Amino acid sequence: MFAYRNRYRYYKYTQPQQLPAPPPAAKVVVAVYDYEPSQPGDLELKKGEEYTITDNSRTHWWKALNREGVQGFIPSNFVQEKTEKGLIGEGWYCKDMSRQRAEALLKQEDREGCFLVRDSTASPGTLTVSVLCKTPQTTVRHYHIKQNPRDSKYFLSEKYTFPTIPELINYHQHNGGGLVTRLRLPPAALTGYAPATLGFSQDKWEISSTELTLMKPLGSGQFGVVRLGKFQGRMLVAVKTMREGSMCEDDFIEEAKTMTKLQHPNLVQLYGVCFKERPIQIVTEYMCNGNMSSYLRSKGRELAEDRSPLVDMCQQVCSGMEYLERSQFIHRDLAARNCLVGEHNIVKVSDFGLSRYVLDDEYTSSTGSKFPIKWASPEVLEFSRFSSKSDIWAFGILMWEVFTLGKTPYPNLNTTDVVRQVTHGKHLDRPQRCPHGVYRIMKQCWEKDPMRRPTFKDLQGQIEDIQEKDYCE
Ligand code: ADP
């Protein structure tokens, strides 16, 4: 079931070393974030500098060479391949960003002329400038950067053409040149925040309790208490201490090794596990705004003033789930309470696959009192048949939670009535603030026949396509 298990190869521990100049065909990348080595053998990255990749046979930790000829391991998601357009490292460029996310980020920043440049999702190969304009009312405008077929120059308005994109952006930062507003600064959220690295370093997933300092409690759940912690005294992490007897530990430890290899910007990164002593501690990425269900209840009103942050939150969960679907990994307990929120409304899916190791029948059996019945598809309720399609059903319910700002689904029904409704094909109603286009997506997730439900890949495209007109209905 798990695509990563055999693909992963282990490398001998390597100290940084002097090497001769790289062969000319080697891949050149640019650091998008600074990286400070956390293990011997890692190479420091400085934002904007170029590095030559000498070994990219592993997915997440590559061997790279810096300009001084020093070689070491780097996290692959901290660098991007140098493109012929030369945009990597520009503070306003963001390669993989959906239209919804761009709108949400710019609106959150709420500054006239705040802008970014991203790869267009509608026309691949084209770049889009997204810019916030505050008068007469706050809107985000999207402009494709076009290229003149005669001289290959770039332009937004045909009158002003430039040989490179940075020159074009620089011009529009000083002149309106036909745009609704002059481009000013990119959102702060685009600069400062480095992504989570995959595990702490190349081969490290087993963590010693001496490397962890435990701080304030963040919450408690099915397995025990979650606390804020520090790894090696400098990196903030969340540490989940597993209550003894709450999980099937040996099976989990075996699986955790492979789970640390799952990496996506919308998945809470599992860094490693501390299992040499008991109780077991699971160390993950820290998300400062806690679980999405409580976040929606407390911050929902603010978010709902404009619906694009809500669509954006669904879009982000969908991206993380699309990655799990591609990795043939079933979540089994997708719900707003199992997603976490970080800075700038970043949403990440958490607790994937964990329910398989729970030892409490009340939680694992579909007739148990803790079983998440309201998120379960008909085939899960009837035959305990979990699949990416049952995750899709749960995703529809999660979208409903988002658009009701954190309400519990089927508010007035007891579990027997919920089962009766679901097995008879009756669905949740459209939440008041939910656009019709969004509700149509939810209903597709609730097709009784799992084969008729869309995939997360299908949904990604559909959510991306939700147009402004949907907000006006
Ligand atoms: P459950 O087992 O019920 O899913 P968890 O044990 O995962 O709950 O977490 C309990 C609570 O602790 C969450 O609802 C959340 O508020 C907080 N929490 C868990 N993990 C993190 C994290 N990585 N960063 C910040 N808060 C967290």
Residues whose N, C-alpha, C, O or C-beta is under 5 A from the ligand:
A	BS01	ADP	L218 G219 S220 G221 Q222 F223 G224 V226 A238 T284 E285 Y286 M287 G290 N291 R337
